Amino acid sequence: MAQNWRDQLKSDDPRVRAEAVKQLALSGDKANLPFLKEIVENDPDLQLREYAKKAARHLFTSASRPAPVEEAPAPPPQPARPAVDMEKIAEQAMMEPEEETLSSADKRNAANLVQRAFTLHTSERTHKAIPIFAQALELNPELVKEPYARSVAGELTGKSPEQALHILKDPDARQELIDEIRGKDKKDKKGKKPGVSPVEREEKETPQTTKEPSGIIQTWLSFFSMTESFFDREQDRANTEDTLLSLMVYTIASVVISMVTGIFQLQQITTLMGEQLPQLGFNMGTIFFFILIGTVIMSPISFYITVGMQFLGVRIFGGSGDFKSHAYLMALVLVPTTVLGGAVSLLSFIPVIGFLAGLAGFGLSIYTIMLTIRLVKSVHNVTTGRAVAGIIVPPIILSAIFGCLLMTVGSALIGSLGLVQ
Protein backbone atom coordinates (compact mmCIF):
# COMPACT_ATOMS: atom_id res chain seq x y z
CA MET A 1 0.00 0.00 0.00
CA ALA A 2 2.91 2.35 0.64
CA GLN A 3 3.76 2.43 -3.06
CA ASN A 4 0.13 2.31 -4.27
CA TRP A 5 0.43 5.89 -5.55
CA ARG A 6 3.01 4.75 -8.11
CA ASP A 7 0.33 2.69 -9.84
CA GLN A 8 -2.24 5.44 -9.43
CA LEU A 9 -0.01 7.95 -11.23
CA LYS A 10 -0.17 5.74 -14.33
CA SER A 11 -3.99 5.70 -14.35
CA ASP A 12 -5.96 7.27 -17.22
CA ASP A 13 -8.49 8.67 -14.74
CA PRO A 14 -7.50 12.19 -13.54
CA ARG A 15 -9.30 11.58 -10.24
CA VAL A 16 -7.15 8.56 -9.48
CA ARG A 17 -4.01 10.53 -10.32
CA ALA A 18 -5.25 13.36 -8.09
CA GLU A 19 -5.53 10.91 -5.18
CA ALA A 20 -1.91 9.87 -5.77
CA VAL A 21 -0.84 13.52 -5.71
CA LYS A 22 -2.63 13.92 -2.39
CA GLN A 23 -0.75 10.92 -0.94
CA LEU A 24 2.54 12.40 -2.10
CA ALA A 25 1.71 15.76 -0.52
CA LEU A 26 0.99 14.07 2.81
CA SER A 27 3.97 11.72 2.69
CA GLY A 28 6.35 14.26 4.26
CA ASP A 29 9.21 12.85 2.18
CA LYS A 30 11.17 15.32 0.01
CA ALA A 31 12.34 12.42 -2.13
CA ASN A 32 8.83 12.43 -3.69
CA LEU A 33 9.22 15.95 -5.08
CA PRO A 34 10.54 14.73 -8.49
CA PHE A 35 7.31 12.79 -9.01
CA LEU A 36 5.26 15.92 -8.39
CA LYS A 37 7.53 17.88 -10.72
CA GLU A 38 6.91 15.31 -13.44
CA ILE A 39 3.14 15.80 -13.05
CA VAL A 40 3.49 19.59 -13.09
CA GLU A 41 5.38 19.55 -16.38
CA ASN A 42 3.81 16.69 -18.35
CA ASP A 43 0.33 15.76 -17.09
CA PRO A 44 -2.29 16.43 -19.81
CA ASP A 45 -4.85 17.69 -17.26
CA LEU A 46 -4.33 21.42 -16.59
CA GLN A 47 -6.22 21.40 -13.27
CA LEU A 48 -4.23 18.45 -12.05
CA ARG A 49 -0.98 20.26 -12.90
CA GLU A 50 -2.07 23.22 -10.78
CA TYR A 51 -3.03 20.84 -7.97
CA ALA A 52 0.40 19.16 -8.18
CA LYS A 53 2.11 22.56 -7.84
CA LYS A 54 0.24 23.23 -4.61
CA ALA A 55 1.00 19.73 -3.39
CA ALA A 56 4.72 20.26 -4.05
CA ARG A 57 4.64 23.48 -2.06
CA HIS A 58 2.88 21.75 0.84
CA LEU A 59 5.33 18.85 0.77
CA PHE A 60 8.36 21.11 0.67
CA THR A 61 7.04 23.33 3.50
CA SER A 62 6.04 20.48 5.78
CA ALA A 63 9.25 18.53 5.15
CA SER A 64 11.38 21.65 5.85
CA ARG A 65 10.06 22.12 9.39
CA PRO A 66 12.60 21.21 12.08
CA ALA A 67 11.98 17.82 13.60
CA PRO A 68 11.69 17.52 17.43
CA VAL A 69 14.92 16.72 19.25
CA GLU A 70 15.08 13.08 20.24
CA GLU A 71 17.60 11.14 22.29
CA ALA A 72 18.85 8.93 19.52
CA PRO A 73 22.15 8.22 17.80
CA ALA A 74 23.01 10.71 15.11
CA PRO A 75 22.25 9.37 11.62
CA PRO A 76 25.12 8.73 9.26
CA PRO A 77 26.13 11.78 7.22
CA GLN A 78 24.27 12.16 3.89
CA PRO A 79 25.96 13.36 0.72
CA ALA A 80 25.38 17.06 0.10
CA ARG A 81 24.67 16.83 -3.65
CA PRO A 82 21.21 15.20 -3.46
CA ALA A 83 20.06 17.77 -0.90
CA VAL A 84 21.03 20.62 -3.22
CA ASP A 85 19.21 18.98 -6.11
CA MET A 86 16.08 18.63 -4.02
CA GLU A 87 16.16 22.31 -3.15
CA LYS A 88 16.30 23.20 -6.84
CA ILE A 89 13.45 20.83 -7.65
CA ALA A 90 11.34 22.33 -4.89
CA GLU A 91 12.04 25.85 -6.08
CA GLN A 92 11.07 25.02 -9.67
CA ALA A 93 7.91 23.24 -8.61
CA MET A 94 6.77 25.82 -6.09
CA MET A 95 7.87 29.18 -7.40
CA GLU A 96 5.79 28.84 -10.59
CA PRO A 97 2.39 29.24 -8.82
CA GLU A 98 3.47 32.71 -7.77
CA GLU A 99 3.28 33.82 -11.42
CA GLU A 100 0.09 35.35 -12.75
CA THR A 101 -2.29 32.61 -13.90
CA LEU A 102 -4.85 32.77 -16.68
CA SER A 103 -8.49 33.33 -15.91
CA SER A 104 -10.91 30.47 -16.39
CA ALA A 105 -12.78 32.56 -18.99
CA ASP A 106 -9.62 32.96 -21.11
CA LYS A 107 -8.92 29.23 -20.93
CA ARG A 108 -12.48 28.39 -21.88
CA ASN A 109 -12.52 30.87 -24.78
CA ALA A 110 -9.17 29.58 -26.01
CA ALA A 111 -10.44 25.99 -25.95
CA ASN A 112 -13.54 27.05 -27.92
CA LEU A 113 -11.36 28.79 -30.51
CA VAL A 114 -9.21 25.67 -30.93
CA GLN A 115 -12.35 23.59 -31.50
CA ARG A 116 -13.70 26.14 -33.99
CA ALA A 117 -10.37 26.12 -35.84
CA PHE A 118 -10.51 22.34 -36.12
CA THR A 119 -14.11 22.49 -37.38
CA LEU A 120 -13.16 25.00 -40.07
CA HIS A 121 -10.19 22.85 -41.08
CA THR A 122 -12.35 19.74 -41.50
CA SER A 123 -14.70 21.73 -43.75
CA GLU A 124 -11.74 22.72 -46.00
CA ARG A 125 -11.48 26.28 -44.67
CA THR A 126 -8.00 26.04 -43.25
CA HIS A 127 -7.14 29.61 -44.26
CA LYS A 128 -9.89 30.73 -41.88
CA ALA A 129 -8.88 28.28 -39.15
CA ILE A 130 -5.26 29.47 -38.86
CA PRO A 131 -6.00 33.03 -37.57
CA ILE A 132 -8.52 31.61 -35.09
CA PHE A 133 -5.96 29.16 -33.70
CA ALA A 134 -3.49 32.06 -33.39
CA GLN A 135 -6.08 33.96 -31.31
CA ALA A 136 -6.37 30.92 -29.04
CA LEU A 137 -2.61 30.91 -28.48
CA GLU A 138 -2.72 34.60 -27.56
CA LEU A 139 -5.46 33.97 -25.01
CA ASN A 140 -3.80 30.90 -23.49
CA PRO A 141 -0.08 30.38 -24.21
CA GLU A 142 -0.22 27.12 -22.22
CA LEU A 143 -1.99 25.49 -25.16
CA VAL A 144 1.47 24.61 -26.49
CA LYS A 145 1.60 21.90 -23.78
CA GLU A 146 -1.85 20.40 -24.39
CA PRO A 147 -1.89 17.31 -26.64
CA TYR A 148 -5.16 18.18 -28.40
CA ALA A 149 -4.08 21.71 -29.29
CA ARG A 150 -0.71 20.45 -30.50
CA SER A 151 -2.46 17.86 -32.66
CA VAL A 152 -4.75 20.50 -34.20
CA ALA A 153 -1.76 22.75 -34.91
CA GLY A 154 -0.10 19.89 -36.78
CA GLU A 155 -3.27 19.23 -38.77
CA LEU A 156 -3.56 22.89 -39.79
CA THR A 157 0.00 23.20 -41.06
CA GLY A 158 0.95 19.66 -42.04
CA LYS A 159 4.07 19.97 -39.87
CA SER A 160 5.23 18.51 -36.59
CA PRO A 161 3.62 20.10 -33.51
CA GLU A 162 6.79 22.04 -32.65
CA GLN A 163 7.19 23.43 -36.17
CA ALA A 164 3.44 24.10 -36.43
CA LEU A 165 3.32 26.10 -33.20
CA HIS A 166 6.36 28.11 -34.26
CA ILE A 167 4.64 29.01 -37.55
CA LEU A 168 1.30 29.82 -35.95
CA LYS A 169 2.89 32.18 -33.40
CA ASP A 170 4.84 34.10 -36.05
CA PRO A 171 2.57 36.60 -37.90
CA ASP A 172 4.71 36.66 -41.05
CA ALA A 173 5.04 32.88 -41.28
CA ARG A 174 1.34 32.52 -40.53
CA GLN A 175 0.34 34.90 -43.33
CA GLU A 176 2.71 33.18 -45.73
CA LEU A 177 1.06 29.84 -44.94
CA ILE A 178 -2.42 31.33 -45.49
CA ASP A 179 -1.38 32.75 -48.86
CA GLU A 180 0.11 29.40 -49.81
CA ILE A 181 -3.10 27.56 -48.92
CA ARG A 182 -5.25 30.03 -50.86
CA GLY A 183 -2.98 29.82 -53.89
CA LYS A 184 -3.09 26.04 -53.78
CA ASP A 185 -6.89 26.01 -53.56
CA LYS A 186 -7.21 28.32 -56.57
CA LYS A 187 -4.76 26.23 -58.56
CA ASP A 188 -6.63 23.02 -57.73
CA LYS A 189 -9.89 24.58 -58.88
CA LYS A 190 -8.42 25.68 -62.22
CA GLY A 191 -6.51 22.57 -63.22
CA LYS A 192 -6.26 18.89 -62.64
CA LYS A 193 -4.81 17.59 -59.44
CA PRO A 194 -1.78 15.35 -59.97
CA GLY A 195 -2.34 11.73 -59.07
CA VAL A 196 -6.15 12.04 -59.01
CA SER A 197 -8.24 10.21 -61.55
CA PRO A 198 -10.93 12.08 -63.55
CA VAL A 199 -13.68 10.19 -61.72
CA GLU A 200 -12.30 11.11 -58.30
CA ARG A 201 -11.75 14.70 -59.38
CA GLU A 202 -15.33 14.94 -60.65
CA GLU A 203 -16.69 13.54 -57.38
CA LYS A 204 -14.67 16.04 -55.32
CA GLU A 205 -14.96 19.17 -57.44
CA THR A 206 -18.45 18.96 -58.94
CA PRO A 207 -20.38 19.59 -55.67
CA GLN A 208 -18.27 22.68 -54.98
CA THR A 209 -18.49 24.16 -58.49
CA THR A 210 -22.24 23.66 -58.65
CA LYS A 211 -22.66 25.62 -55.45
CA GLU A 212 -20.42 28.52 -56.38
CA PRO A 213 -22.20 31.35 -58.22
CA SER A 214 -20.89 32.16 -61.69
CA GLY A 215 -21.68 35.90 -61.56
CA ILE A 216 -23.06 38.73 -59.50
CA ILE A 217 -26.66 38.09 -60.64
CA GLN A 218 -26.39 34.41 -59.80
CA THR A 219 -24.99 35.41 -56.42
CA TRP A 220 -28.07 37.54 -55.70
CA LEU A 221 -30.28 34.63 -56.74
CA SER A 222 -28.50 32.44 -54.17
CA PHE A 223 -30.19 34.42 -51.38
CA PHE A 224 -31.80 31.42 -49.72
CA SER A 225 -28.61 29.32 -49.85
CA MET A 226 -26.22 31.86 -48.31
CA THR A 227 -24.58 29.72 -45.66
CA GLU A 228 -21.44 30.53 -43.71
CA SER A 229 -19.46 28.41 -46.19
CA PHE A 230 -20.97 30.47 -49.01
CA PHE A 231 -19.70 33.69 -47.42
CA ASP A 232 -16.28 32.12 -46.82
CA ARG A 233 -15.93 31.39 -50.52
CA GLU A 234 -17.49 34.62 -51.70
CA GLN A 235 -15.36 36.99 -49.63
CA ASP A 236 -12.30 35.94 -51.62
CA ARG A 237 -13.98 37.67 -54.59
CA ALA A 238 -14.60 40.93 -52.71
CA ASN A 239 -14.07 43.95 -54.95
CA THR A 240 -15.18 47.57 -54.98
CA GLU A 241 -16.79 47.36 -58.45
CA ASP A 242 -19.32 44.66 -57.49
CA THR A 243 -19.99 46.41 -54.19
CA LEU A 244 -20.88 49.64 -55.99
CA LEU A 245 -22.92 47.72 -58.58
CA SER A 246 -24.94 46.04 -55.83
CA LEU A 247 -25.37 49.37 -54.09
CA MET A 248 -26.62 50.98 -57.33
CA VAL A 249 -29.16 48.18 -57.88
CA TYR A 250 -30.24 48.50 -54.25
CA THR A 251 -30.75 52.27 -54.68
CA ILE A 252 -32.76 51.85 -57.91
CA ALA A 253 -34.93 49.16 -56.31
CA SER A 254 -35.48 51.42 -53.29
CA VAL A 255 -36.55 54.31 -55.53
CA VAL A 256 -39.00 52.14 -57.51
CA ILE A 257 -40.46 50.62 -54.36
CA SER A 258 -40.78 54.03 -52.70
CA MET A 259 -42.55 55.44 -55.75
CA VAL A 260 -45.02 52.56 -56.06
CA THR A 261 -45.81 52.34 -52.37
CA GLY A 262 -46.00 56.14 -52.27
CA ILE A 263 -48.85 56.06 -54.80
CA PHE A 264 -50.96 53.82 -52.59
CA GLN A 265 -50.12 55.81 -49.49
CA LEU A 266 -50.93 59.14 -51.18
CA GLN A 267 -54.26 57.79 -52.34
CA GLN A 268 -55.10 56.93 -48.75
CA ILE A 269 -53.92 60.35 -47.53
CA THR A 270 -55.87 62.13 -50.27
CA THR A 271 -58.99 60.20 -49.34
CA LEU A 272 -58.63 61.26 -45.71
CA MET A 273 -57.63 64.90 -46.25
CA GLY A 274 -59.66 65.66 -49.36
CA GLU A 275 -58.97 69.15 -50.66
CA GLN A 276 -56.81 70.16 -47.69
CA LEU A 277 -53.64 68.69 -49.23
CA PRO A 278 -53.45 71.11 -52.23
CA GLN A 279 -54.25 73.99 -49.89
CA LEU A 280 -51.14 73.14 -47.88
CA GLY A 281 -49.00 73.63 -50.98
CA PHE A 282 -48.42 69.94 -51.75
CA ASN A 283 -49.09 68.19 -55.03
CA MET A 284 -48.28 64.79 -56.46
CA GLY A 285 -45.24 65.98 -58.43
CA THR A 286 -43.64 67.75 -55.47
CA ILE A 287 -44.11 64.79 -53.17
CA PHE A 288 -42.63 62.32 -55.64
CA PHE A 289 -39.72 64.65 -56.32
CA PHE A 290 -38.81 64.72 -52.63
CA ILE A 291 -39.22 60.93 -52.40
CA LEU A 292 -36.89 60.46 -55.38
CA ILE A 293 -34.17 62.81 -54.13
CA GLY A 294 -34.38 61.58 -50.57
CA THR A 295 -34.16 57.91 -51.55
CA VAL A 296 -31.26 58.42 -53.97
CA ILE A 297 -29.26 60.34 -51.37
CA MET A 298 -30.13 58.40 -48.22
CA SER A 299 -29.90 54.84 -49.59
CA PRO A 300 -26.09 54.72 -50.05
CA ILE A 301 -25.51 56.90 -46.98
CA SER A 302 -27.61 54.63 -44.78
CA PHE A 303 -25.83 51.56 -46.22
CA TYR A 304 -22.35 52.78 -45.33
CA ILE A 305 -23.48 54.03 -41.91
CA THR A 306 -24.96 50.59 -41.14
CA VAL A 307 -21.91 48.70 -42.40
CA GLY A 308 -19.57 51.08 -40.58
CA MET A 309 -21.41 50.61 -37.28
CA GLN A 310 -21.34 46.83 -37.69
CA PHE A 311 -17.66 46.85 -38.61
CA LEU A 312 -16.62 48.96 -35.62
CA GLY A 313 -18.86 47.00 -33.27
CA VAL A 314 -17.46 43.61 -34.29
CA ARG A 315 -13.90 44.96 -34.13
CA ILE A 316 -14.55 46.02 -30.53
CA PHE A 317 -15.58 42.44 -29.74
CA GLY A 318 -12.46 40.89 -31.28
CA GLY A 319 -13.19 40.83 -35.00
CA SER A 320 -10.27 40.68 -37.42
CA GLY A 321 -11.86 41.16 -40.85
CA ASP A 322 -11.50 44.00 -43.36
CA PHE A 323 -14.08 46.62 -44.31
CA LYS A 324 -13.92 45.82 -48.03
CA SER A 325 -15.09 42.21 -47.57
CA HIS A 326 -17.70 43.24 -45.00
CA ALA A 327 -19.22 45.88 -47.30
CA TYR A 328 -19.11 43.55 -50.33
CA LEU A 329 -20.99 40.72 -48.62
CA MET A 330 -23.48 43.09 -47.01
CA ALA A 331 -24.24 44.63 -50.42
CA LEU A 332 -24.84 41.15 -51.86
CA VAL A 333 -27.39 40.45 -49.14
CA LEU A 334 -29.03 43.87 -49.44
CA VAL A 335 -30.12 43.55 -53.08
CA PRO A 336 -32.40 40.48 -52.78
CA THR A 337 -33.57 41.64 -49.35
CA THR A 338 -34.72 44.98 -50.77
CA VAL A 339 -36.44 43.45 -53.79
CA LEU A 340 -38.27 40.81 -51.76
CA GLY A 341 -39.11 43.35 -49.06
CA GLY A 342 -40.58 45.67 -51.67
CA ALA A 343 -42.72 42.88 -53.10
CA VAL A 344 -44.00 42.05 -49.63
CA SER A 345 -44.78 45.75 -49.01
CA LEU A 346 -46.87 45.92 -52.18
CA LEU A 347 -48.75 42.75 -51.29
CA SER A 348 -49.58 44.20 -47.88
CA PHE A 349 -51.91 46.74 -49.60
CA ILE A 350 -54.12 43.87 -50.79
CA PRO A 351 -56.76 43.38 -48.06
CA VAL A 352 -57.16 39.63 -48.53
CA ILE A 353 -53.49 38.70 -48.15
CA GLY A 354 -52.27 41.72 -46.21
CA PHE A 355 -51.90 39.73 -42.98
CA LEU A 356 -49.95 36.95 -44.69
CA ALA A 357 -47.71 39.54 -46.34
CA GLY A 358 -46.99 41.00 -42.90
CA LEU A 359 -45.94 37.57 -41.62
CA ALA A 360 -43.77 37.08 -44.70
CA GLY A 361 -42.11 40.45 -44.08
CA PHE A 362 -41.39 39.51 -40.47
CA GLY A 363 -39.88 36.20 -41.56
CA LEU A 364 -37.75 37.98 -44.17
CA SER A 365 -36.44 40.37 -41.49
CA ILE A 366 -35.44 37.48 -39.22
CA TYR A 367 -33.71 35.67 -42.08
CA THR A 368 -31.82 38.82 -43.06
CA ILE A 369 -30.55 39.16 -39.50
CA MET A 370 -29.38 35.53 -39.62
CA LEU A 371 -27.51 36.20 -42.87
CA THR A 372 -25.88 39.27 -41.35
CA ILE A 373 -24.65 37.21 -38.40
CA ARG A 374 -23.28 34.55 -40.74
CA LEU A 375 -21.35 37.01 -42.89
CA VAL A 376 -19.96 38.78 -39.82
CA LYS A 377 -18.73 35.45 -38.42
CA SER A 378 -17.17 34.59 -41.77
CA VAL A 379 -15.42 37.92 -42.34
CA HIS A 380 -14.25 38.59 -38.79
CA ASN A 381 -13.57 35.05 -37.46
CA VAL A 382 -15.72 35.50 -34.35
CA THR A 383 -18.22 33.35 -32.50
CA THR A 384 -21.98 33.77 -32.85
CA GLY A 385 -22.22 35.62 -29.54
CA ARG A 386 -19.55 38.14 -30.47
CA ALA A 387 -21.13 38.64 -33.90
CA VAL A 388 -24.54 39.36 -32.37
CA ALA A 389 -23.01 41.72 -29.81
CA GLY A 390 -21.08 43.59 -32.49
CA ILE A 391 -24.26 44.06 -34.54
CA ILE A 392 -26.70 45.18 -31.82
CA VAL A 393 -24.53 47.03 -29.29
CA PRO A 394 -23.53 50.07 -31.46
CA PRO A 395 -27.16 50.94 -32.43
CA ILE A 396 -28.21 50.66 -28.79
CA ILE A 397 -25.40 52.96 -27.69
CA LEU A 398 -26.13 55.49 -30.44
CA SER A 399 -29.85 55.40 -29.66
CA ALA A 400 -29.12 56.06 -26.00
CA ILE A 401 -26.81 58.97 -26.88
CA PHE A 402 -29.34 60.40 -29.35
CA GLY A 403 -32.12 60.06 -26.78
CA CYS A 404 -30.06 61.87 -24.15
CA LEU A 405 -29.32 64.68 -26.62
CA LEU A 406 -33.01 65.02 -27.49
CA MET A 407 -33.94 65.18 -23.82
CA THR A 408 -31.25 67.80 -23.18
CA VAL A 409 -32.28 69.94 -26.15
CA GLY A 410 -35.96 69.53 -25.30
CA SER A 411 -35.41 70.56 -21.70
CA ALA A 412 -33.42 73.60 -22.84
CA LEU A 413 -36.19 74.62 -25.27
CA ILE A 414 -38.89 74.20 -22.65
CA GLY A 415 -36.83 76.23 -20.20
CA SER A 416 -36.24 79.01 -22.74
CA LEU A 417 -39.95 79.13 -23.61
CA GLY A 418 -40.77 79.39 -19.94
CA LEU A 419 -38.42 82.33 -19.54
CA VAL A 420 -39.89 84.09 -22.58
CA GLN A 421 -43.40 83.79 -21.23
Residue pairs with C-beta under 8 A, 6 or more apart in sequence:
4 20
4 23
5 19
5 20
5 23
5 24
6 20
8 16
8 17
8 19
8 20
8 23
9 17
9 20
9 35
9 39
11 17
11 20
14 45
14 47
14 48
17 39
17 43
17 45
17 48
18 48
18 51
21 36
21 39
21 48
21 51
21 52
21 55
22 55
24 32
24 35
24 36
24 55
24 59
25 36
25 54
25 55
25 56
25 58
25 59
27 59
28 59
28 62
28 63
29 59
29 63
30 59
30 60
30 63
30 86
30 90
31 86
32 59
33 56
33 59
33 60
33 86
33 89
33 90
33 93
34 89
36 52
36 53
36 55
36 56
36 59
36 93
37 56
37 89
37 92
37 93
39 48
39 49
39 52
40 49
40 52
40 53
40 56
40 93
40 96
41 49
43 49
43 52
44 146
44 147
46 107
46 142
46 146
50 97
50 101
52 93
53 93
53 94
53 96
53 97
54 97
56 90
56 93
56 94
57 93
57 94
57 97
60 90
60 93
60 94
102 139
102 140
102 142
106 139
106 140
107 139
107 140
109 136
109 139
110 136
110 137
110 139
110 140
110 143
111 136
111 140
112 383
113 132
113 133
113 135
113 136
113 139
114 133
114 136
114 143
114 148
114 149
114 152
116 129
116 132
116 383
117 129
117 130
117 132
117 133
117 136
117 152
117 156
118 129
118 152
118 155
119 129
120 126
120 128
120 129
120 132
121 129
121 152
121 155
121 156
123 229
125 229
125 232
126 156
126 181
127 178
127 181
127 182
127 185
128 232
128 378
128 381
129 156
130 156
130 157
130 168
130 174
130 177
130 178
130 181
131 174
131 178
131 320
131 381
132 381
133 152
133 153
133 156
133 168
134 168
134 169
134 171
134 174
135 318
135 320
135 381
136 143
136 149
137 143
137 144
137 165
137 168
137 169
143 149
144 150
144 165
150 161
150 164
150 165
151 161
153 161
153 164
153 165
153 168
154 160
154 161
154 164
156 164
156 168
157 163
157 164
157 167
157 168
157 177
159 167
166 173
167 173
167 174
167 177
168 174
182 236
189 205
189 208
189 209
192 198
192 201
193 201
196 204
211 225
211 230
212 233
213 219
213 221
213 222
213 234
216 242
216 245
216 246
216 332
219 234
219 332
220 246
220 332
220 335
220 336
221 336
222 230
223 333
223 336
223 337
223 340
226 332
226 333
226 371
226 374
226 375
227 374
228 374
228 377
228 378
231 329
231 374
231 375
231 378
231 379
232 378
234 328
234 329
234 332
235 325
235 328
235 329
235 378
235 379
237 328
238 324
238 325
238 328
238 329
239 324
239 328
240 324
242 328
242 331
242 332
243 324
243 327
243 328
243 331
246 328
246 331
246 332
246 334
246 335
247 299
247 300
247 303
247 331
247 334
249 335
250 299
250 303
250 331
250 334
250 335
250 338
251 295
251 296
251 299
251 300
253 335
253 338
253 339
253 342
254 295
254 299
254 338
254 342
255 292
255 295
255 296
255 299
256 342
257 338
257 341
257 342
257 345
257 346
258 291
258 292
258 295
259 288
259 291
259 292
260 342
260 346
261 342
261 345
261 346
261 349
262 287
262 288
262 291
264 349
266 284
266 287
269 277
270 277
303 330
303 331
303 334
304 327
306 330
307 323
307 326
307 327
307 330
308 323
309 394
309 395
309 398
310 326
310 330
310 372
310 376
310 390
310 391
310 394
311 319
311 321
311 323
311 326
312 394
313 389
313 390
313 391
313 392
313 393
313 394
314 321
314 376
314 380
314 382
314 386
314 387
314 390
314 391
315 380
315 390
316 390
316 393
317 382
317 386
317 389
317 390
317 393
318 380
318 382
318 386
319 376
319 379
319 380
319 381
319 382
319 386
319 390
320 380
320 381
320 382
321 379
321 380
321 381
322 379
325 379
326 375
326 376
326 379
326 380
329 375
329 378
329 379
330 372
330 375
333 368
333 371
333 372
333 375
337 364
337 368
340 364
341 361
341 364
344 357
344 360
344 361
344 364
345 357
345 361
347 353
347 354
347 356
347 357
347 360
348 354
348 357
348 358
348 361
350 357
369 391
372 391
373 384
373 387
373 388
373 391
376 382
376 387
376 390
376 391
377 383
377 384
377 387
380 387
380 390
382 390
